[in-house]
Amino acid sequence: MNEPQISIDPLSGHSLIIETYFNNEKLCQATGFVIIQNKKHFLITNFHVIAGRDPQTQQPIHKSGGVPNFVNVLHHYTNNLGYWHFSTYPLLDNEQNPLWLEHPTLKGIDIVALPLEITDPNIQVFPFNLDLANTDLIPVPAMPVAIIGFPLGISAGGAWPIWKTGHIATDPDLNYDNRPSFLIDATTRGGMSGSPVVIRLNGGFNTRSGNMILAGGFTTKFLGVYSGRINDHAELGRVWRPSLINDIVGAKFHVV
């Protein structure tokens, strides 16, 4: 008898466990995902994860005061799904300058792009498709969203991510706190910083062109990058808009 095939959502292959260290001291575990731009790999995650500092105050956020000097990324490994391998990447050059890319003009943006030199042929990269941000679907308050990451380091079937759900809490076209982000109402936990946030609908929705689509099957839209709760008491988390990723990577490689 043939073994039943296992079905895994393609988006589950994008979210990766990342761990930051200062020498031998582990500072945090979070989530990231890889994009490919101009044939180069970039790890997308939060500034506060990679820099170990608050993006507004620039103060260290770990209780020890340590800031990371390298990151481990748990990549998919070999040609068979279900195997993973940690690869180590430096965060600072020999002069202690950051190797990651930040937004070229805006301050306090909690997204970075870290160039990755992937030389191991056994590493399998499933790059996130940023074109999902262009899905013609108008996100509105109270729509369900999924944050695809690793709450408290929890994973499924090895190192597959958890799809935690919530709802859009503010109008996504309006800036929260005068910055290009909006809020979601979700019970999130540590370890989810850097997770991609998506809408996954199988019902009707409105488009920017004024049409009403009665969808057959699923429609997916990339909403941005999750960066944590806005305080320790409200179940409200911040999502940074996808256009910031293009701003960051395009600033160096002049992508249009």
Backbone as CSV, one residue per row, in Angstrom:
resi,resn,N_x,N_y,N_z,CA_x,CA_y,CA_z,C_x,C_y,C_z
1,MET,0.844,-1.185,0.000,0.000,0.000,0.000,0.889,1.248,0.000
2,ASN,0.537,2.206,-0.855,1.307,3.433,-0.923,1.066,4.282,0.319
3,GLU,2.160,4.908,0.795,2.032,5.812,1.926,1.280,7.074,1.501
4,PRO,0.367,7.581,2.345,-0.355,8.811,1.977,0.614,9.982,1.890
5,GLN,0.407,10.841,0.909,1.261,12.014,0.750,0.953,13.047,1.832
6,ILE,2.009,13.694,2.313,1.856,14.749,3.307,1.691,16.082,2.601
7,SER,0.679,16.833,2.995,0.431,18.152,2.411,0.953,19.227,3.351
8,ILE,1.841,20.092,2.843,2.396,21.204,3.614,2.165,22.483,2.827
9,ASP,1.589,23.494,3.488,1.339,24.757,2.815,2.666,25.378,2.382
10,PRO,2.780,25.844,1.143,4.044,26.435,0.693,4.545,27.571,1.578
11,LEU,3.624,28.365,2.154,4.058,29.466,3.001,4.750,28.970,4.271
12,SER,4.469,27.745,4.685,5.130,27.207,5.864,6.619,27.000,5.633
13,GLY,7.015,26.870,4.376,8.428,26.672,4.074,9.259,27.935,4.159
14,HIS,8.602,29.091,4.296,9.343,30.354,4.280,9.854,30.765,5.647
15,SER,9.067,30.576,6.691,9.449,31.049,8.022,10.530,30.151,8.616
16,LEU,11.580,30.787,9.128,12.742,30.072,9.651,13.040,30.516,11.080
17,ILE,13.486,29.579,11.899,13.962,29.912,13.241,15.316,30.597,13.127
18,ILE,15.474,31.715,13.828,16.772,32.369,13.900,17.125,32.606,15.363
19,GLU,18.428,32.534,15.665,18.929,32.759,17.013,20.092,33.732,16.950
20,THR,20.076,34.744,17.791,21.169,35.708,17.819,22.045,35.475,19.050
21,TYR,23.346,35.750,18.871,24.323,35.510,19.927,25.288,36.681,20.036
22,PHE,25.744,36.912,21.253,26.941,37.703,21.493,28.001,36.731,21.992
23,ASN,28.930,36.396,21.106,29.910,35.345,21.379,29.174,34.060,21.756
24,ASN,29.312,33.575,22.993,28.648,32.333,23.384,27.319,32.558,24.097
25,GLU,26.903,33.807,24.241,25.673,34.116,24.959,24.502,34.241,23.984
26,LYS,23.529,33.368,24.142,22.334,33.456,23.307,21.474,34.603,23.797
27,LEU,21.126,35.516,22.887,20.356,36.691,23.257,18.875,36.536,22.973
28,CYS,18.526,35.935,21.841,17.096,35.769,21.555,16.884,34.723,20.479
29,GLN,15.676,34.212,20.435,15.204,33.391,19.319,14.039,34.118,18.682
30,ALA,14.005,34.144,17.362,12.976,34.884,16.648,12.675,34.159,15.341
31,THR,12.047,34.875,14.429,11.638,34.333,13.139,12.182,35.221,12.036
32,GLY,12.484,34.635,10.902,12.883,35.392,9.726,12.476,34.644,8.477
33,PHE,12.613,35.300,7.337,12.359,34.631,6.062,13.307,35.200,5.022
34,VAL,13.544,34.439,3.970,14.547,34.796,2.969,13.858,35.269,1.695
35,ILE,14.389,36.336,1.124,13.978,36.775,-0.208,15.201,36.716,-1.115
36,ILE,14.955,36.701,-2.411,16.031,36.792,-3.394,15.806,38.043,-4.213
37,GLN,16.814,38.893,-4.270,16.757,40.133,-5.039,18.060,40.265,-5.804
38,ASN,17.961,40.407,-7.121,19.153,40.477,-7.971,20.088,39.291,-7.727
39,LYS,19.494,38.105,-7.605,20.208,36.848,-7.425,20.970,36.782,-6.102
40,LYS,20.646,37.667,-5.171,21.274,37.665,-3.861,20.227,37.321,-2.807
41,HIS,20.669,36.575,-1.781,19.787,36.168,-0.700,19.840,37.195,0.424
42,PHE,18.664,37.494,0.991,18.574,38.392,2.130,17.661,37.773,3.180
43,LEU,18.119,37.793,4.425,17.274,37.402,5.541,16.503,38.628,6.000
44,ILE,15.177,38.529,6.023,14.311,39.618,6.477,13.835,39.302,7.886
45,THR,14.061,40.222,8.789,13.567,40.103,10.153,13.533,41.495,10.763
46,ASN,13.445,41.579,12.089,13.341,42.878,12.754,14.709,43.448,13.122
47,PHE,14.769,44.769,13.142,15.970,45.468,13.606,16.276,45.095,15.049
48,HIS,15.242,45.066,15.899,15.509,44.806,17.321,16.046,43.403,17.550
49,VAL,15.791,42.483,16.607,16.330,41.132,16.705,17.805,41.121,16.319
50,ILE,18.106,41.641,15.134,19.468,41.564,14.590,20.413,42.531,15.294
51,ALA,19.947,43.755,15.548,20.800,44.747,16.200,20.800,44.586,17.712
52,GLY,19.768,43.947,18.255,19.655,43.816,19.699,19.386,45.128,20.403
53,ARG,18.824,46.087,19.664,18.566,47.416,20.213,17.148,47.856,19.875
54,ASP,16.599,48.706,20.708,15.321,49.324,20.413,15.488,50.219,19.187
55,PRO,14.629,50.078,18.162,14.835,50.857,16.925,14.669,52.357,17.108
56,GLN,13.987,52.792,18.155,13.810,54.231,18.381,14.868,54.811,19.316
57,THR,15.118,54.129,20.424,16.066,54.676,21.404,17.496,54.225,21.153
58,GLN,17.666,53.124,20.382,18.973,52.530,20.106,19.613,51.916,21.362
59,GLN,18.849,51.743,22.414,19.374,51.133,23.635,19.287,49.609,23.546
60,PRO,20.285,48.894,24.090,20.223,47.425,24.103,18.957,46.944,24.819
61,ILE,18.362,45.869,24.313,17.116,45.379,24.887,17.322,44.139,25.750
62,HIS,18.478,43.468,25.629,18.726,42.313,26.488,19.165,42.785,27.867
63,LYS,18.744,42.074,28.892,19.032,42.489,30.275,20.523,42.545,30.566
64,SER,21.329,41.783,29.814,22.776,41.806,30.022,23.439,43.014,29.376
65,GLY,22.703,43.700,28.503,23.288,44.803,27.746,24.037,44.355,26.514
66,GLY,24.088,43.044,26.269,24.798,42.524,25.100,24.026,42.744,23.820
67,VAL,24.752,42.935,22.741,24.150,43.047,21.407,24.785,41.982,20.514
68,PRO,24.040,41.448,19.559,24.511,40.289,18.796,25.689,40.618,17.881
69,ASN,26.557,39.609,17.702,27.589,39.718,16.669,27.501,38.601,15.634
70,PHE,26.594,37.635,15.843,26.304,36.677,14.777,24.913,36.103,14.983
71,VAL,24.391,35.508,13.911,23.048,34.923,13.930,23.118,33.522,13.346
72,ASN,22.394,32.605,13.954,22.209,31.263,13.420,20.844,31.198,12.739
73,VAL,20.810,30.654,11.538,19.568,30.492,10.786,19.345,29.004,10.556
74,LEU,18.175,28.514,10.947,17.864,27.099,10.763,17.259,26.906,9.378
75,HIS,18.124,26.533,8.425,17.703,26.352,7.034,17.143,24.946,6.812
76,HIS,16.270,24.852,5.809,15.926,23.532,5.276,17.191,22.923,4.669
77,TYR,17.336,21.599,4.842,18.599,20.964,4.475,18.350,19.688,3.685
78,THR,19.179,19.442,2.688,19.143,18.310,1.763,17.907,18.405,0.877
79,ASN,17.752,17.450,-0.014,16.650,17.476,-0.979,15.352,16.928,-0.397
80,ASN,15.371,16.461,0.836,14.178,15.879,1.447,13.646,16.820,2.517
81,LEU,12.374,17.207,2.392,11.776,18.044,3.415,11.752,17.301,4.743
82,GLY,11.913,18.075,5.821,11.907,17.477,7.143,13.274,17.394,7.779
83,TYR,14.285,17.978,7.113,15.628,18.062,7.678,16.040,19.532,7.716
84,TRP,16.752,19.901,8.778,17.165,21.297,8.951,18.616,21.351,9.406
85,HIS,19.230,22.515,9.210,20.632,22.689,9.575,20.884,24.150,9.923
86,PHE,21.518,24.407,11.084,21.867,25.766,11.472,23.104,26.222,10.706
87,SER,22.998,27.384,10.082,24.150,28.050,9.477,24.391,29.358,10.211
88,THR,25.658,29.709,10.372,26.042,30.891,11.133,26.474,32.009,10.196
89,TYR,25.962,33.221,10.467,26.295,34.380,9.649,26.737,35.530,10.554
90,PRO,27.831,36.205,10.202,28.272,37.356,11.010,27.337,38.542,10.828
91,LEU,27.254,39.353,11.862,26.436,40.561,11.800,27.277,41.828,11.713
92,LEU,28.580,41.707,11.975,29.472,42.868,11.971,30.715,42.533,11.150
93,ASP,31.267,43.550,10.473,32.506,43.331,9.737,33.704,43.482,10.680
94,ASN,34.902,43.444,10.130,36.102,43.497,10.961,36.251,44.815,11.709
95,GLU,35.608,45.865,11.217,35.650,47.170,11.891,34.428,47.384,12.772
96,GLN,33.661,46.291,13.000,32.468,46.320,13.860,31.340,47.161,13.273
97,ASN,31.330,47.284,11.947,30.231,47.955,11.267,29.143,46.939,10.940
98,PRO,27.867,47.328,11.036,26.778,46.393,10.738,26.821,45.917,9.291
99,LEU,26.535,44.630,9.101,26.454,44.055,7.761,25.031,44.080,7.215
100,TRP,24.056,44.363,8.081,22.673,44.389,7.622,22.335,45.733,6.984
101,LEU,21.249,45.744,6.221,20.768,46.952,5.555,19.539,47.468,6.289
102,GLU,19.482,48.783,6.475,18.341,49.437,7.102,17.650,50.337,6.091
103,HIS,16.530,50.901,6.497,15.814,51.805,5.601,16.690,53.019,5.308
104,PRO,16.773,53.438,4.042,17.721,54.496,3.665,17.353,55.884,4.156
105,THR,16.078,56.125,4.468,15.676,57.492,4.825,14.905,57.579,6.136
106,LEU,14.131,56.575,6.475,13.280,56.638,7.660,13.999,56.047,8.870
107,LYS,13.860,56.695,10.016,14.456,56.219,11.250,13.425,55.436,12.063
108,GLY,13.904,54.524,12.874,13.022,53.777,13.757,12.227,52.688,13.076
109,ILE,12.612,52.292,11.862,11.912,51.225,11.153,12.445,49.880,11.640
110,ASP,11.558,49.017,12.108,11.970,47.766,12.742,12.043,46.615,11.739
111,ILE,12.671,46.864,10.601,12.933,45.824,9.596,14.368,45.989,9.112
112,VAL,15.062,44.864,8.924,16.385,44.882,8.299,16.443,43.765,7.267
113,ALA,17.421,43.893,6.371,17.726,42.848,5.392,19.203,42.484,5.556
114,LEU,19.466,41.252,5.935,20.843,40.796,6.125,21.271,39.976,4.917
115,PRO,22.278,40.435,4.136,22.766,39.621,3.016,23.323,38.290,3.520
116,LEU,22.966,37.217,2.849,23.433,35.884,3.215,24.293,35.309,2.096
117,GLU,25.476,34.859,2.461,26.318,34.124,1.519,26.081,32.631,1.773
118,ILE,25.226,32.040,0.947,24.873,30.634,1.120,25.744,29.804,0.185
119,THR,26.699,29.103,0.780,27.663,28.333,-0.016,27.451,26.833,0.083
120,ASP,26.708,26.386,1.081,26.463,24.961,1.259,25.416,24.507,0.248
121,PRO,25.770,23.604,-0.676,24.809,23.185,-1.712,23.647,22.374,-1.157
122,ASN,23.752,21.906,0.086,22.675,21.117,0.673,21.582,21.967,1.301
123,ILE,21.815,23.269,1.419,20.791,24.155,1.964,19.727,24.406,0.906
124,GLN,18.473,24.233,1.303,17.349,24.469,0.414,16.665,25.774,0.815
125,VAL,16.650,26.743,-0.094,16.034,28.033,0.186,14.689,28.115,-0.525
126,PHE,13.666,28.458,0.225,12.340,28.695,-0.341,12.056,30.189,-0.202
127,PRO,12.431,30.991,-1.205,12.316,32.448,-1.078,10.874,32.904,-1.031
128,PHE,10.621,33.866,-0.168,9.288,34.439,-0.048,8.995,35.291,-1.265
129,ASN,7.782,35.170,-1.787,7.368,35.913,-2.977,6.752,37.248,-2.560
130,LEU,7.527,38.326,-2.676,7.025,39.638,-2.266,5.872,40.121,-3.142
131,ASP,5.685,39.496,-4.314,4.564,39.886,-5.171,3.220,39.591,-4.517
132,LEU,3.208,38.759,-3.481,1.958,38.512,-2.765,1.427,39.782,-2.116
133,ALA,2.295,40.776,-1.948,1.820,42.065,-1.425,0.945,42.782,-2.431
134,ASN,1.039,42.405,-3.714,0.288,43.072,-4.773,-1.062,42.404,-5.059
135,THR,-1.393,41.353,-4.334,-2.704,40.728,-4.523,-3.798,41.788,-4.393
136,ASP,-4.678,41.835,-5.368,-5.695,42.893,-5.409,-6.832,42.551,-4.462
137,LEU,-6.573,42.808,-3.201,-7.522,42.536,-2.119,-7.389,43.681,-1.126
138,ILE,-8.480,44.299,-0.764,-8.435,45.411,0.182,-8.540,44.863,1.604
139,PRO,-7.471,44.974,2.406,-7.568,44.549,3.810,-8.321,45.590,4.623
140,VAL,-9.208,45.140,5.477,-10.022,46.049,6.288,-10.017,45.556,7.732
141,PRO,-10.331,46.454,8.687,-10.392,46.034,10.084,-11.328,44.850,10.290
142,ALA,-10.932,43.978,11.203,-11.638,42.754,11.594,-11.396,41.587,10.655
143,MET,-10.682,41.786,9.526,-10.318,40.648,8.683,-9.337,39.740,9.424
144,PRO,-9.457,38.416,9.235,-8.516,37.499,9.887,-7.145,37.549,9.228
145,VAL,-6.104,37.407,10.041,-4.730,37.349,9.543,-4.031,36.160,10.183
146,ALA,-2.921,35.753,9.574,-2.074,34.699,10.130,-0.662,35.238,10.288
147,ILE,-0.072,34.997,11.462,1.315,35.347,11.738,2.073,34.024,11.757
148,ILE,2.999,33.834,10.808,3.608,32.517,10.594,5.002,32.521,11.218
149,GLY,5.110,31.970,12.427,6.384,32.031,13.117,6.493,30.986,14.209
150,PHE,7.272,31.326,15.233,7.628,30.342,16.253,7.404,30.919,17.654
151,PRO,6.145,30.946,18.121,5.849,31.497,19.453,6.519,30.681,20.548
152,LEU,7.319,31.383,21.367,8.055,30.729,22.461,8.938,29.585,21.960
153,GLY,9.329,29.678,20.684,10.175,28.643,20.104,9.444,27.372,19.716
154,ILE,8.117,27.379,19.797,7.331,26.184,19.484,7.279,25.988,17.970
155,SER,7.427,24.738,17.550,7.341,24.404,16.129,6.585,23.089,15.980
156,ALA,6.318,22.713,14.750,5.561,21.485,14.476,6.377,20.579,13.563
157,GLY,6.310,19.278,13.812,6.929,18.315,12.918,8.402,18.544,12.692
158,GLY,9.108,19.001,13.702,10.522,19.331,13.553,10.714,20.818,13.713
159,ALA,10.763,21.524,12.593,10.961,22.980,12.651,10.028,23.708,11.694
160,TRP,8.802,23.184,11.546,7.795,23.889,10.760,7.108,24.920,11.652
161,PRO,6.732,26.077,11.096,6.200,27.159,11.922,4.767,26.925,12.367
162,ILE,4.381,27.766,13.315,3.021,27.803,13.825,2.281,28.955,13.144
163,TRP,1.067,28.698,12.680,0.224,29.748,12.113,-0.669,30.273,13.238
164,LYS,-0.247,31.359,13.858,-1.080,31.964,14.886,-1.998,32.982,14.215
165,THR,-3.229,33.067,14.662,-4.203,33.905,13.974,-4.655,35.074,14.834
166,GLY,-5.150,36.091,14.159,-5.694,37.272,14.812,-6.532,38.038,13.810
167,HIS,-6.708,39.314,14.070,-7.519,40.150,13.189,-6.871,41.524,13.024
168,ILE,-7.132,42.146,11.897,-6.656,43.507,11.668,-7.368,44.429,12.658
169,ALA,-6.594,45.271,13.355,-7.160,46.107,14.413,-7.242,47.583,14.047
170,THR,-6.442,48.026,13.074,-6.524,49.414,12.613,-6.579,49.415,11.098
171,ASP,-7.109,50.475,10.524,-7.161,50.553,9.064,-5.751,50.465,8.507
172,PRO,-5.457,49.453,7.678,-4.085,49.234,7.232,-3.482,50.382,6.416
173,ASP,-4.316,51.198,5.779,-3.780,52.318,5.000,-3.408,53.516,5.874
174,LEU,-3.774,53.472,7.155,-3.435,54.548,8.067,-2.201,54.173,8.873
175,ASN,-1.277,55.111,9.028,-0.073,54.859,9.813,-0.405,54.821,11.295
176,TYR,0.149,53.835,11.984,0.063,53.838,13.433,1.307,54.532,13.992
177,ASP,1.122,55.461,14.934,2.230,56.143,15.580,3.087,56.899,14.559
178,ASN,2.428,57.377,13.495,3.100,58.164,12.449,4.224,57.408,11.759
179,ARG,4.136,56.100,11.752,5.129,55.283,11.054,4.417,54.276,10.152
180,PRO,5.067,53.798,9.079,4.396,52.946,8.081,4.092,51.549,8.612
181,SER,3.113,51.487,9.490,2.739,50.229,10.115,1.274,50.306,10.532
182,PHE,0.709,49.153,10.862,-0.649,49.095,11.386,-0.681,48.042,12.481
183,LEU,-1.820,47.910,13.166,-1.924,47.008,14.303,-2.829,45.825,14.002
184,ILE,-2.494,44.702,14.633,-3.350,43.525,14.606,-3.700,43.145,16.041
185,ASP,-4.866,42.557,16.198,-5.331,42.070,17.496,-5.068,40.566,17.514
186,ALA,-4.024,40.153,18.245,-3.635,38.745,18.240,-2.901,38.411,19.530
187,THR,-3.086,37.192,20.000,-2.382,36.727,21.189,-1.025,36.181,20.753
188,THR,-0.076,37.075,20.595,1.253,36.694,20.128,2.191,36.533,21.315
189,ARG,3.342,35.911,21.044,4.320,35.631,22.089,5.738,35.859,21.560
190,GLY,6.688,35.901,22.489,8.076,36.028,22.093,8.487,34.920,21.139
191,GLY,9.399,35.233,20.225,9.824,34.280,19.203,9.162,34.514,17.864
192,MET,8.111,35.353,17.840,7.384,35.603,16.594,7.870,36.854,15.874
193,SER,8.735,37.630,16.512,9.265,38.823,15.848,9.934,38.433,14.540
194,GLY,9.627,39.159,13.480,10.161,38.858,12.156,9.292,37.946,11.317
195,SER,8.131,37.557,11.842,7.243,36.649,11.098,6.531,37.375,9.961
196,PRO,6.352,36.713,8.816,5.476,37.271,7.792,4.025,37.200,8.240
197,VAL,3.258,38.220,7.885,1.834,38.287,8.226,1.049,38.277,6.916
198,VAL,0.065,37.394,6.821,-0.698,37.254,5.583,-2.191,37.220,5.885
199,ILE,-2.969,37.601,4.873,-4.400,37.294,4.826,-4.559,36.037,3.985
200,ARG,-5.362,35.118,4.470,-5.687,33.911,3.705,-7.200,33.772,3.717
201,LEU,-7.847,34.079,2.581,-9.300,34.094,2.502,-9.802,33.056,1.511
202,ASN,-10.958,32.518,1.800,-11.636,31.658,0.823,-13.066,32.133,0.590
203,GLY,-13.299,33.410,0.893,-14.617,33.989,0.662,-14.519,35.217,-0.208
204,GLY,-15.541,36.062,-0.186,-15.554,37.252,-1.017,-14.723,38.381,-0.429
205,PHE,-14.248,39.275,-1.319,-13.497,40.447,-0.880,-13.572,41.515,-1.971
206,ASN,-13.295,42.750,-1.583,-13.277,43.879,-2.518,-11.871,44.122,-3.045
207,THR,-11.786,44.630,-4.274,-10.503,44.955,-4.879,-10.358,46.468,-5.000
208,ARG,-9.125,46.916,-5.260,-8.864,48.344,-5.411,-9.591,48.932,-6.612
209,SER,-9.876,48.081,-7.593,-10.558,48.550,-8.795,-12.067,48.667,-8.601
210,GLY,-12.548,48.326,-7.383,-13.965,48.472,-7.100,-14.791,47.233,-7.363
211,ASN,-14.126,46.114,-7.682,-14.845,44.878,-7.936,-15.034,44.085,-6.652
212,MET,-16.053,43.259,-6.658,-16.287,42.313,-5.573,-15.982,40.925,-6.108
213,ILE,-15.018,40.236,-5.477,-14.610,38.918,-5.938,-15.224,37.862,-5.031
214,LEU,-15.931,36.929,-5.607,-16.424,35.768,-4.884,-15.456,34.633,-5.170
215,ALA,-14.461,34.497,-4.290,-13.320,33.629,-4.578,-13.704,32.163,-4.482
216,GLY,-13.132,31.391,-5.405,-13.182,29.949,-5.323,-11.789,29.468,-4.983
217,GLY,-11.601,28.810,-3.838,-10.259,28.494,-3.373,-9.712,29.637,-2.532
218,PHE,-8.422,29.554,-2.197,-7.817,30.518,-1.301,-7.207,31.689,-2.059
219,THR,-7.306,32.857,-1.454,-6.606,34.049,-1.921,-5.680,34.510,-0.800
220,THR,-4.413,34.778,-1.145,-3.408,35.130,-0.142,-2.814,36.491,-0.460
221,LYS,-2.686,37.322,0.576,-2.044,38.625,0.428,-1.029,38.798,1.559
222,PHE,0.171,39.231,1.204,1.220,39.527,2.177,0.993,40.921,2.734
223,LEU,0.855,41.011,4.061,0.555,42.287,4.705,1.774,42.966,5.301
224,GLY,2.830,42.202,5.611,4.004,42.831,6.177,4.725,41.948,7.170
225,VAL,5.570,42.587,7.993,6.452,41.894,8.928,6.045,42.242,10.353
226,TYR,5.780,41.222,11.139,5.386,41.417,12.533,6.613,41.774,13.378
227,SER,6.435,42.691,14.345,7.589,43.092,15.167,7.307,43.101,16.662
228,GLY,6.212,42.508,17.105,5.960,42.408,18.531,4.814,43.290,18.994
229,ARG,4.442,43.105,20.270,3.347,43.871,20.856,3.794,45.303,21.143
230,ILE,2.852,46.247,21.097,3.202,47.650,21.316,3.427,47.945,22.796
231,ASN,2.920,47.072,23.690,3.290,47.107,25.106,2.980,45.742,25.699
232,ASP,3.297,45.561,26.968,3.177,44.237,27.570,1.763,43.873,27.988
233,HIS,0.819,44.805,27.890,-0.527,44.550,28.398,-1.575,44.423,27.288
234,ALA,-1.449,45.208,26.232,-2.430,45.145,25.141,-2.106,43.972,24.221
235,GLU,-3.132,43.266,23.800,-2.957,42.185,22.829,-2.945,42.779,21.419
236,LEU,-2.134,43.801,21.234,-2.022,44.493,19.947,-0.577,44.447,19.477
237,GLY,-0.392,43.986,18.249,0.943,43.877,17.684,1.098,44.737,16.450
238,ARG,2.355,45.122,16.178,2.640,46.005,15.038,3.086,45.190,13.825
239,VAL,2.580,45.593,12.659,2.976,45.000,11.383,3.511,46.114,10.493
240,TRP,4.734,45.932,9.996,5.362,46.905,9.102,5.060,46.554,7.655
241,ARG,4.822,47.571,6.837,4.336,47.355,5.479,5.401,46.723,4.553
242,PRO,4.958,45.920,3.582,5.894,45.245,2.673,6.759,46.192,1.849
243,SER,6.246,47.383,1.528,7.023,48.312,0.697,8.348,48.682,1.336
244,LEU,8.445,48.583,2.655,9.691,48.909,3.338,10.807,47.948,2.956
245,ILE,10.459,46.694,2.672,11.477,45.720,2.273,12.112,46.135,0.954
246,ASN,11.277,46.520,-0.011,11.812,46.984,-1.293,12.636,48.245,-1.123
247,ASP,12.207,49.137,-0.233,12.985,50.350,0.030,14.380,49.990,0.541
248,ILE,14.453,49.037,1.443,15.721,48.675,2.070,16.651,47.990,1.088
249,VAL,16.150,46.973,0.411,17.003,46.223,-0.514,17.265,47.027,-1.780
250,GLY,16.248,47.735,-2.269,16.413,48.512,-3.487,17.355,49.679,-3.331
251,ALA,17.510,50.168,-2.097,18.404,51.305,-1.883,19.831,50.947,-2.224
252,LYS,20.205,49.690,-2.038,21.577,49.296,-2.329,21.747,48.850,-3.770
253,PHE,20.705,48.182,-4.303,20.860,47.599,-5.631,20.016,48.300,-6.689
254,HIS,19.380,49.416,-6.290,18.635,50.254,-7.237,17.551,49.454,-7.971
255,VAL,16.847,48.621,-7.210,15.739,47.873,-7.785,14.561,48.801,-7.974
256,VAL,13.903,48.707,-9.133,12.730,49.553,-9.404,11.524,48.659,-9.596
